[in-house]
Amino acid sequence: MTVVVFGASSQIGHFLLPRLRARGENVVAISRQAHVAESGVTWVKGRLPDAMPVIQNPSAVISFGPLLPVSQWLSTLDPAPGLRVIATSSMSAESKQASDVPAERAISQMLRDGEAALAAECERHGYPWTVFRPTLIYGAGLDKSLSPIARRAIRQRVFPLLAGRGLRQPVHADDIAQAVMAALDQPAAAGRVLPLGGGERLPAAEMFARVRASLPVATLPVPLPAWLLRLGRHAVPRLRGPLTRLDADLIADNSGVQRLLGVSPRPFHPDATCWTPSAPL
């Protein structure tokens, strides 16, 4: 197979490339920046949707970025019989749909529009497609949610413990990579948008406590009570959405990925390696 990967340097790509190499796939990784050559991976400079190199006879396209540019690029390809398309969206397509923050509603709409555009383009050409909607992603130190909190706590030796009753379901980036690999082989997953969360649902407060416990240094816990968080919603407008969702359940139904792909993501037991970016595997 010739597998084209967009977002190969992302946290999911960090774990996907070794899996593809282990299977002996011919990997073409598209990036806006030049990369050091890797065994089994050809890095090519390109930018979606209109500054792309010519790629001959791709058998699979995997994307971890915005979906609309991918669908626009697919519309320019010569017919590629048997091409499979696998991409990630986000559970924010659902969880932010009714947000009282206009910018978050716009993100949700953008995600859903991208999913619809990709599905329509693939179906027009007869390409089997699968879109995953992950929950909060962690594992490679490249996320913009838990890793910045962890690294700040390591530097300052103080860890803010947010009060939150809402359930969380963090998913390890390698489990998403495993699901992508399974979707390459399982036609039953074609034509579906599949939620994908971690193997454990836990209160937001417990999630933060486990992040603190995983750090390589001792930190002073600083509980932030609910009344202070409510005050923060009004005092800092950009935090209104995230603080409001602390009491909302942000979870995914994994029954589809388990039934169709045989993938059972791991529970949330992070260690210190999850928060520091590392070299490619």
N, C-alpha and C positions, 0 to 999 in steps of 0.2 A: 504494500500500500504506500501511496504518497500522501502523507498526512500534513495538511497545512494548519498551522497553529497561530492564531492571533492572541496576543496576551501571554506569550510563552514565558515572559519574565515576571509574570504576576505570581501571587502566592499559590494559585492552583497550578499554574504552569511549572512552578518550582518542583512539584511532585509528579506532574504528568510526564514531563520529558524523560525522566529515568524509566518510567513504566513503558513508554513507547520504545525507547532504546532497547530495553530488555526483550521486547518482542521482535526486535529486528526491523521495525518500521523505518521507512525513509521519511524523515521529518524535515519539513521546511517551516522555519519559524520566522514570522514577519515582525519587524520592529522598526520604529522610527530612528533608532540609534544603532550604531555599529556595535557588534558583539564579538568577543573572542570566540574563535572556532571551538566547537565541541565535537567529540566523537559521536557520530550518528545523527548530528543535527546540522543542517545548513541554515545559517542565519542570513536573511535577505532584508535589505532596507526597503521599506514601503509604507504607505499611509493610506488607510481606507478613507473614502471609497475610490478615489480617482488618481492616486499616485502609486499604483500597484505594479509590480513586475509581472511579466507573463509567466504563468505557472502551467506547465504542461501536464494534462491528464491527472488532476488531483482525484484521489479516491475518497478522501474525507476532509472536511473542514471543521475545525474546532475553534471556537471563539469564546474568550472571557472578557470581552469588551462590549461597548454599545452595540445593540442588535441592528439598528437601522442602517448604519454604514455597511455592515456585512451583507444585508439583504440587497442594498444598492449595488455592491460589488458582484454578488451572485448573478444579478440581472445582466451583467456584461460578459459573463463567461460563455465560451462555446459550450454546446451541450456536452455534459459529462455523465454518461450512463452509469448508474450505480453509485453516484456521489452521495455520501452520507454527511449530514450537517448536524453538529452538536454544539450547543451554546449554553451559556449561563445568563440568567436574568437575576432577579432578586426577589425575596419575599416582601420587600418594600413595595412591590407592585400591589400587594394586598394591604399590608399593615399601614401604609401611608395614604391609602386611597381616600380615607375620610378624615385626614389630619386637619386641624384648624390652622395649620401653617401653610399658606399658599405655595411656597416653594417646595414643600414636601409633597403636596398634592400634584404639583407639576412633575416631580420625579416619578411618582407612581404612574402618571399618565404616560410619560415618556417610555417607561419600561413596558407598559402594556401595549403601547403603539409599536414599539420595537418587536415585541413578541409576535404581534399580528402581522407585521410586515414580513418578518422572516418566514413565518408559516405560509403566508400567501405566495411568496416567491418560490419557496421550495415545492409547494404543491403545484405551482404553474409548470415547473420543470420535471415534476415527478421524483424529487429528491426526498428520501426518508430524512426526517428531522426529529430532534429531541431537544427540548429546552428545560434546563434545571433552574429551579428557584431556590437557591440556598438561603438559609437563615444567616445569622452572624457568623462570619468565617474567621478562623484563627489557625495558627500552627506554624507559620513561616516568618513571623515578625514583620510582615508587610501590610497587615490590615491597619485601618484607621480608626479602630474602635477600642479593642482591649490592649493592643500592643503599646500605643502611646501612653495609656494609663500606667501600664506595668513599667515602662522605661522611665517615666517621670518619677514613679515611686522609688525605683532603684537609685536614681540620682539624688532625690530629696530625702529618702528614708522615711517618708510619710505616705500612708495609703488612705485615701478617702473611701469610706465604706458607705455607699449610697443605700438608703432605705428603699426597697422596692418589692412589691408583692407580686408583680407580674412574672409569669413564667418565661424562661429563656431556654433556648436549645442550640447552643453553639456547635457548629459543625467544623471538624478539622478539614483543612484544605486537601489533605491526602485522601480523605474519604470521598470528596468530590471528584478528585482525579480517578479514583477507583470506579466511581459511577460512570464517568465519561468513558473509561476503557470498556466497561460492561456494555454501554450503549452502542459502542462500535460493533459489537458482536450480536446484540439481541434485537431482532426486528420487532419484537413485541413492544419495545419502548418507542417506536416510531410514531410520529404524529401526536405527541403528548407534551404537555407542560407539567413537569413533575416537581412538587415540593421536595426539598431535601434539607433536613435538619440533623442535628447530632443525635446520638443514641440515648440522650438523657434530657429530661425537662426538669429544670430547677428554678427556684425563685431568683430574681435578679440579685438580691442581696447575697444569696449563697454563691452565685456565680462570681461576684466580685471578691468574696471571701476566699474562694479557691484560687483566684488569680494571685491574691496576696500570698497565700500559702505556698505557691509555686516559685516565688521569687528567690534568687540566690542570696539575698541579704535580708536582715531583719528590718522591718518597717514599723513605724508607730501607727496603729489603726486610729483613724479619726472618723467616728460615725457621723454621718450627716442626716439628721432627723427629717421626718416627712415635712414638718412645718417649714424648715429651712429650704427644702427643695421646692415647696409651693411658692415661697417668696422668690426663689430664683427664677421661676417661670415668668414672673411679672417683671423682675428687675433686669433680666438678660434675655431679650427677645429671641436671640439665636438658639437659646437653650430650651425654649418653650416646648418644642416638639419632643426632643429626647427625654426631658424630665417628665413630661406628661405620660410618655409611654412606659415609664418605670412601673406603673401599676397595671399595664396592659400585657396580655399574653402574646408573645411573639414566637410562635411555634409553627411547626410544619408536620403534616401527616406523611410519615415515611412508608406507608403501606404500599404505595405504588413502586418505589425504588426497591423495596424488599421483595415484592411479588414478581415484578417484571425483570429485575436485574440481579436479584440475589445479594444486594448490598445492604449491610447492617452497620451503619456508622457507629463509631466508638462513643462511650460516655465521656463526659467532660472531666478529665483528670490531667490538666496541663502540667508541664514542667518548665524550667527556666529557658529551655531552648526554643520554646514557642514564641518568645517575645523579642528575640534578637535576630535580625536578618542574617542569613548565612549564605555561603557560596552555593551555587547549584549542586544538586546531588549527583 
